[in-house]
Amino acid sequence: MYFQIFTFKDCLIATFLSCRTLPEIPFLCFMKTFLSSLLLFLSVSLFAQVPDNPLPPYKQFPTAPPVKLLLADSTTVYTRDDLPKKKAVLFMLFSPECDHCRHQTDSILANINKFKNIQIVMATVLPFERLKRFYNEYQLEKYPNIVAGRDFQFLLPPFFKPTACLYSDCTTGIKS
């Protein structure tokens, strides 16, 4: 059997140059590809972000979320401090163009008397013009217990998994 001995220089050439330069060293070509792939995989995995707490945010913080909404008048910012302290709060993350959200709003407005002791906070992340159109279409200004605004800091989407969440009041946990 014929064995060829390669010098260190030959190995360096095979490693740093294309594998086609020394076709008699296929193992080194394989190692070059393998090590490059391994290095790429490790560098990507080092930058992967793993959350410190695997629980969703609405379970980590059972009280009312830190909300900041730009209201339909386009000047007022509604915050957590504006929430009623001893009144149930219903957060509804919605899209003004979503049929399900529109049906849910129709249902709420049709039964608004059942919601008289609940503060309803409707939030969207879509552009302000869409919120304003929705607000005017449903005439939400007529309902003192409904607040609709744009979540301009995108605080609520990662906070809530459901589209609506009811708190017994803003200082205690989720009612269900």
Secondary structure, 3 states (H helix, E strand, C coil): CCCCCCCHHHHHHHHHCCCCCCCCCHHHHHHHHHHHHHHHHHHHHHCCCCCCCCCCHHHHCCCCCCCEEEECCCCCEEEHHHCCCCCEEEEEECCCCCHHHHHHHHHHHHCHHHHCCEEEEEEECCCHHHHHHHHHHCCHHHCCCEEEEECCCCCHHHHCCCCEEEECCCCCCECC
